[in-house]
C-alpha cells in the first residue's frame, strides 16, 4: 500500500510534488478496490454503521455511530440496556468481526487508517452522504459542549450553508479565544475559499480573518487570501480599511515585510475616515520609530494625531492598542516619564482583547529597555508579557519575547548555549528573516569575540545593516557597529568608514540618538584612525546633545567611551582613562560584562599611554594589542615625562590589573580572540604583570584552556597561521599546541579534531602563553 501511495503522488516525470499535495491526494486504486470487496458481504445494518463511521471521520462511541447510521437503538448518549442489543449494535459488531472497523482505546470505533476511511466515504452515494451528514449534525448538536469544528464540517457537506457559516464562525471564534490561532485561521480561510459562500457573507468573514491572523504567528496563507479579498470590490470601505490595516500589521510583524506593511497601513487610512478609533490605531502603528525612514518628529506627529482621534470609551481594545504604542514610543526614545507611563497599561482589564494589547505593549517595552541598558527592568517587562500572553493566547508577543531574550542574554553575559539557541531561532524563522535579526546579531558578536571573521561578517550583514529603512533599527545599528569593528580589526579602513557612514547617516536622519550607544564609539574609532578628528568630535557633540536628558544608561556609557577616544587621541590620557573608567562602572552596574571588559582594556591603554609618554615598547604594545575601538587612545607626545618613576610604575600596574581583569571576563564568556589579545598584552608588559597561577600539567588527558581554543579553531578548519592570528601567538607556538591537541585527543589528523565539549576542558585557570 505504501508503494501505491507513493506512486499516486508522482507527477508525469516521476517527481514528488510539494508537501501540500498530501492533503489533496486520492485513495490508491488497489486500496479502493480492496475496501469495496470487504463491504460487499456486509449486511445493511453493518454497511450503515461503516458508512456512519466514514462520515464522522474521527473514531466515535457506539451510540454516536448508531445515531448517525439511522439504526434503531437507545437514544444518544444513553447506554445500551443490559441484555438488549440494538440493530445498530449488531451492525457495528459485524463490521468489527469483518475487520472493516476496529476497536480503539477508550471505547471508540473507527478505521485502521485515514485512507480506508476516505475510500468508504467516497463510495457512499451523494444523496445518502448528505443525509448521513445531516444526522451527524443532529447527533453532535446534542452533545455538551457541541464540537463546533465538526458541526461546521458536517453542515458544509450536508449543504446547509446557513448552519455551515454559523458553526464555522463560532468554531473560529472559540479557537481564537483559547489561543489556537492557526485553527481559527484555517476555519475562516476554508469558509472564504469556498465558491458557494454567499457574497454578502464574505466581508464580515474577511474582517474576522484579518483580526485573528494579526495576533497569531503564521502568515503566508492569510496574507495571500487577504490580498485576494482586498483586490475585489465587494468589501465596504470601512471593512476594506480595517482588513487592510490588519494586513499591514500582519506584514510588518509576522511576515517581517516592513515596507509593504507600512504601505498597507497608509493605504488603509482614507477608508478609515469614518472609524476614528481604527484610524488612530493605524497612526499609532506608524508612530513606532524602530521602523521606516521618517524622522522622530514625524513619528511623534503621528502619535499625536492618534491620540486626538481616540474617542474615550468607544473601543477599549483600540484604546489599549494606542496606549501600548504611546508607552512604547516613550521608552524607545528614553523619555524620563516612560516608566511612569508603563504603569498605566490596563494589565488587570477583564477583556481578553485589551490584555492582548497589554501583552504586546510589555513586549515592546522589553525591546525598548534592552536598547537603553535597563536590563533588570527589561526582565520584568518580559515576565509580564509572557504571563499576560499566556493568559490571553496572544502568541505573537510571547514569540517576540523569546526572540529578544537572545539579545538580553548576549548583553548580560549569559553566553553558555547562546550560539545554539540563536542558530535554532534563525532556522525557525526562515520564512520571515527579519524576526531573526536579534539572533543574527548575537551570532555575529559571538563570532567576532572568537575571531571567526567570515562567520561574523555573514551574520552581522544579515542583522539588517544594509536596508536600514526596512530593518529593526536598534538592532541594525548595533550590527553596524560590529561590522565597523570587524573591518577595523582586519585592517580594512575604507569599508569600516563606509559602514559607519551609512549607519550614522541613518541614525542622524531618525534622530533617536539613544540607539547609538555602540555605533558612535565604533564610528569615532574609525574616523580617528582615518585622521579625521574634527568629524569625530562633531559626531560626539551630536551624540551628547541627542542623549541629553534621556534615561538611557547604555547611551551615556557609550558617550563616555567616545569622549575617552577623543581625549586619548588629543594627548590627554588621564582624562581618557577617567572617561573609560566611568563607562566600565556603568557597564558593570547594568550588568554588561563584555562591554565592561572592553572598557577595562580601553582604560588600561590610557594608563599605559600616561605612564609611557616617551613612547616605550610597552606603550607601542598597548596601541597594537587593544581592540579596534582603542585605536584613538594613543600615547601622549614625547617630552611629558611624569614627575617621578612612581607614577610610571603605578600606571603600568593599574593597566596590568585592568587587562588581567578583562582577560578573566573574556575567558569566562568564551570570547577567545579578546582573551588572547589581553594575554598578549600581559606578556609584553613583562615582569610588572601580576604572577600567574600555574596551569595544568601537559599530558593529563584534559585540554588546557589554550589547547581547547586551538582545538576549536582546528575543528573549524583554520590553518596554523590563521590560528596564530586569532590567538595572538607565534606560528611555532601554535604548531606545538596543535601537536599536543592531537596527542591528547588520540587522533592522527586535523580532520579528526572536533570542537571540545565541556568535559574536555579544565576549570578556570590563568591564561597561558
Long-range contacts (C-beta under 8 A, 24 or more apart in sequence): 1-28, 1-30, 1-31, 1-115, 4-28, 4-29, 4-30, 4-31, 5-115, 27-115, 27-118, 27-119, 27-122, 28-115, 31-115, 31-116, 31-119, 32-119, 32-122, 32-123, 35-100, 35-116, 35-119, 35-120, 35-123, 36-119, 36-123, 38-98, 38-99, 38-100, 39-100, 39-120, 39-123, 41-98, 42-94, 42-95, 42-98, 42-100, 43-91, 43-94, 44-91, 45-69, 45-71, 45-87, 45-88, 45-90, 45-91, 45-94, 46-90, 46-91, 46-92, 46-94, 46-95, 46-98, 46-100, 47-91, 48-88, 48-91, 49-88, 49-91, 49-92, 49-94, 49-95, 49-101, 50-95, 50-100, 50-101, 50-120, 51-120, 51-124, 51-128, 51-132, 52-132, 52-135, 52-136, 53-95, 53-101, 53-109, 53-110, 53-111, 53-117, 53-120, 54-111, 54-117, 54-118, 54-120, 54-121, 54-124, 55-121, 55-124, 55-129, 55-132, 55-133, 55-136, 55-154, 56-110, 56-136, 56-150, 57-117, 57-121, 57-153, 58-110, 58-150, 59-104, 59-108, 59-109, 59-110, 60-108, 60-109, 60-110, 61-107, 61-108, 61-109, 62-88, 62-89, 62-92, 62-107, 62-109, 64-139, 64-140, 65-92, 65-109, 66-92, 67-135, 67-138, 67-139, 68-132, 68-135, 68-136, 68-139, 69-132, 69-135, 70-132, 70-135, 76-139, 76-142, 77-142, 77-143, 129-157, 130-157, 130-158, 130-159, 133-157, 133-158, 134-158, 134-160, 137-163, 148-174, 149-175, 149-183, 149-187, 152-187, 156-194, 161-196, 161-197, 161-198, 164-191, 165-191, 165-197, 165-201, 165-205, 169-205, 169-208, 172-208, 172-212, 173-208, 176-212, 176-215, 176-393, 177-352, 177-393, 178-393, 179-392, 179-393, 179-394, 179-395, 180-393, 181-212, 181-213, 181-215, 181-216, 181-217, 181-218, 181-393, 181-395, 182-216, 182-217, 182-218, 184-212, 184-216, 185-209, 185-212, 185-213, 185-216, 185-218, 185-221, 185-222, 188-212, 189-221, 189-222, 189-225, 192-225, 192-229, 193-225, 199-234, 202-229, 202-234, 202-235, 203-234, 203-235, 203-236, 203-239, 204-239, 206-235, 206-239, 206-243, 207-239, 207-242, 207-243, 209-243, 210-242, 210-243, 210-245, 210-246, 210-247, 210-250, 211-242, 211-246, 213-246, 213-250, 213-254, 214-246, 214-249, 214-250, 214-253, 215-356, 215-393, 215-394, 215-395, 215-396, 216-254, 216-395, 216-396, 217-254, 217-395, 217-396, 217-399, 218-254, 219-250, 219-251, 219-254, 219-255, 219-431, 219-432, 220-255, 220-431, 222-250, 223-247, 223-250, 223-251, 223-255, 226-250, 237-271, 237-274, 238-271, 238-272, 238-274, 238-275, 240-268, 240-271, 241-268, 241-269, 241-270, 241-271, 241-272, 241-275, 241-278, 242-268, 242-272, 242-275, 242-278, 244-268, 244-271, 245-272, 245-278, 245-281, 245-282, 248-282, 248-285, 249-285, 252-285, 252-291, 253-396, 254-396, 254-432, 254-435, 255-431, 255-432, 256-429, 256-432, 256-433, 256-434, 256-435, 257-434, 258-291, 258-292, 258-434, 258-469, 258-470, 258-471, 259-469, 259-470, 262-286, 262-291, 262-292, 276-309, 276-310, 276-311, 277-309, 277-310, 277-311, 277-314, 277-315, 277-318, 277-319, 278-318, 279-306, 279-309, 280-305, 280-306, 280-307, 280-309, 280-310, 280-318, 280-322, 281-306, 281-318, 281-321, 281-322, 283-309, 284-321, 284-322, 284-325, 284-326, 285-325, 287-325, 287-326, 287-329, 288-325, 288-328, 288-329, 288-332, 288-364, 289-329, 289-332, 289-333, 289-473, 289-510, 289-512, 290-332, 290-367, 290-472, 290-473, 290-474, 291-470, 291-472, 291-473, 292-469, 293-468, 293-469, 293-506, 293-509, 293-510, 294-510, 295-509, 295-510, 295-511, 296-333, 296-510, 296-511, 296-512, 297-511, 299-329, 300-329, 303-329, 316-346, 316-349, 316-351, 316-353, 316-354, 317-351, 317-353, 317-354, 317-356, 317-357, 320-345, 320-346, 320-349, 320-353, 320-354, 320-357, 320-358, 320-361, 321-357, 321-360, 323-357, 323-361, 324-357, 324-358, 324-360, 324-361, 324-364, 325-361, 325-364, 327-361, 327-364, 327-365, 328-361, 328-364, 328-365, 328-368, 331-364, 331-365, 331-368, 331-369, 331-372, 332-364, 332-367, 332-368, 332-371, 332-474, 332-512, 333-512, 333-514, 333-550, 334-372, 334-514, 334-547, 334-550, 334-551, 334-552, 334-555, 335-550, 335-551, 336-549, 336-550, 336-551, 338-368, 338-551, 339-377, 339-551, 342-381, 347-384, 347-388, 352-391, 352-392, 352-393, 355-388, 355-391, 355-392, 355-394, 356-388, 356-389, 356-392, 356-393, 356-394, 356-397, 358-388, 359-385, 359-388, 359-389, 359-392, 359-394, 359-397, 359-398, 360-385, 360-394, 360-396, 360-397, 362-388, 362-397, 363-389, 363-397, 363-398, 363-400, 363-401, 363-404, 366-400, 366-401, 366-404, 367-400, 367-404, 367-474, 370-404, 370-407, 370-408, 370-411, 370-474, 371-474, 371-514, 371-515, 371-554, 372-514, 372-551, 372-552, 372-553, 372-554, 372-555, 373-517, 373-552, 373-553, 373-554, 373-555, 373-557, 373-586, 373-590, 373-592, 374-551, 374-553, 375-408, 375-411, 375-412, 375-590, 375-591, 375-592, 378-408, 379-408, 382-408, 399-435, 400-435, 403-429, 403-435, 403-436, 403-438, 403-439, 404-438, 406-438, 406-439, 406-442, 407-438, 407-441, 407-442, 407-475, 409-442, 410-441, 410-442, 410-445, 410-446, 411-590, 411-592, 411-594, 411-595, 412-590, 412-591, 412-592, 412-593, 413-591, 413-592, 413-593, 413-594, 413-668, 413-669, 415-446, 415-669, 415-670, 416-670, 418-442, 418-446, 419-443, 419-446, 422-446, 433-462, 434-464, 434-470, 434-471, 434-472, 436-462, 437-462, 437-463, 437-464, 437-471, 437-472, 437-475, 437-476, 437-479, 438-472, 438-475, 440-479, 441-475, 441-478, 441-479, 441-482, 444-479, 444-482, 445-482, 445-594, 446-670, 448-482, 448-485, 448-486, 448-489, 448-673, 449-594, 449-666, 449-669, 449-670, 449-671, 449-672, 449-673, 449-674, 450-670, 450-671, 450-672, 450-673, 450-712, 450-726, 451-672, 451-673, 451-676, 451-713, 451-725, 451-726, 451-727, 452-716, 453-486, 453-489, 453-490, 456-482, 456-486, 457-483, 457-486, 460-486, 465-499, 465-502, 465-503, 466-502, 468-502, 468-503, 468-506, 469-506, 473-506, 473-510, 473-512, 473-515, 474-515, 476-503, 476-506, 477-503, 477-506, 477-507, 477-515, 477-516, 477-518, 477-519, 478-518, 478-519, 480-519, 480-522, 481-518, 481-519, 481-521, 481-522, 481-523, 482-518, 482-522, 484-519, 484-522, 484-523, 484-525, 484-526, 484-628, 485-522, 485-525, 485-627, 485-628, 485-629, 487-526, 488-522, 488-525, 488-526, 488-529, 488-628, 488-629, 488-631, 489-627, 489-628, 493-526, 493-529, 493-530, 496-526, 496-529, 497-526, 497-527, 497-530, 500-526, 500-527, 504-539, 508-542, 511-546, 512-546, 513-542, 513-543, 513-545, 513-546, 513-547, 513-550, 513-555, 514-546, 514-547, 514-550, 514-552, 514-554, 514-555, 515-555, 516-543, 516-546, 516-547, 516-555, 516-558, 517-552, 517-554, 517-555, 517-557, 517-558, 518-554, 518-558, 520-558, 520-559, 520-562, 521-558, 521-561, 521-562, 521-565, 521-629, 522-628, 522-629, 524-562, 524-565, 524-566, 524-632, 525-565, 525-628, 525-629, 525-630, 525-631, 525-632, 528-565, 528-566, 528-569, 528-631, 528-632, 529-631, 529-632, 533-566, 533-569, 533-570, 536-562, 536-565, 536-566, 536-569, 536-632, 537-566, 540-566, 553-586, 553-589, 553-590, 554-590, 554-592, 556-586, 557-582, 557-583, 557-586, 557-587, 557-595, 557-599, 558-583, 560-586, 561-599, 561-602, 561-629, 564-602, 564-603, 564-606, 564-633, 565-602, 565-629, 565-630, 565-632, 565-633, 566-632, 568-605, 568-606, 568-609, 568-630, 568-632, 568-633, 568-634, 569-632, 569-633, 569-634, 571-634, 571-636, 571-637, 572-636, 573-606, 573-607, 573-609, 573-610, 573-633, 573-635, 573-636, 574-606, 574-610, 576-602, 576-606, 576-609, 576-633, 577-603, 577-606, 577-607, 577-610, 580-606, 593-665, 593-668, 593-669, 594-665, 594-666, 594-669, 594-671, 596-665, 597-661, 597-662, 597-665, 597-666, 597-669, 597-671, 597-674, 598-627, 598-629, 598-662, 598-674, 600-658, 600-659, 600-661, 600-662, 600-665, 601-626, 601-627, 601-630, 601-658, 601-659, 601-662, 601-677, 601-678, 602-626, 602-627, 602-629, 602-630, 602-633, 603-658, 604-654, 604-655, 604-656, 604-658, 604-659, 604-662, 604-681, 605-630, 605-633, 605-655, 606-633, 607-651, 607-652, 607-654, 607-655, 607-658, 608-635, 608-651, 608-652, 608-655, 609-633, 609-634, 609-635, 609-636, 610-636, 610-642, 610-647, 610-651, 611-642, 611-647, 611-648, 611-649, 611-650, 611-651, 611-652, 611-655, 612-648, 612-651, 612-652, 613-637, 613-638, 613-639, 613-640, 613-641, 613-642, 614-638, 614-639, 614-641, 617-684, 618-652, 618-684, 618-685, 618-686, 621-680, 621-681, 621-684, 621-685, 622-655, 622-681, 625-677, 625-678, 625-680, 625-681, 625-684, 625-728, 626-677, 626-681, 627-674, 627-677, 649-688, 652-685, 652-688, 653-688, 655-685, 656-682, 656-685, 656-688, 656-689, 656-690, 657-690, 659-685, 660-689, 660-690, 663-767, 664-764, 667-705, 667-764, 667-767, 668-764, 672-709, 672-712, 672-713, 672-726, 672-727, 673-726, 673-727, 675-767, 676-709, 676-726, 676-727, 676-728, 676-729, 676-767, 677-728, 678-767, 679-728, 679-767, 679-768, 679-769, 680-728, 680-729, 682-767, 683-769, 692-766, 692-767, 692-768, 693-765, 693-766, 694-765, 695-765, 695-766, 695-768, 696-762, 696-765, 698-740, 699-744, 701-744, 702-744, 702-760, 702-761, 702-762, 703-741, 703-744, 703-745, 703-756, 703-760, 703-761, 703-762, 704-762, 704-765, 704-768, 705-761, 705-762, 705-764, 705-765, 705-767, 705-768, 706-737, 706-767, 706-768, 707-737, 707-740, 707-741, 707-744, 708-756, 708-760, 708-761, 710-734, 710-737, 710-738, 710-741, 711-741, 711-745, 711-753, 711-754, 711-755, 711-756, 711-760, 712-755, 712-756, 714-738, 714-741, 714-750, 714-753, 715-753, 715-754, 715-755, 716-755, 733-769
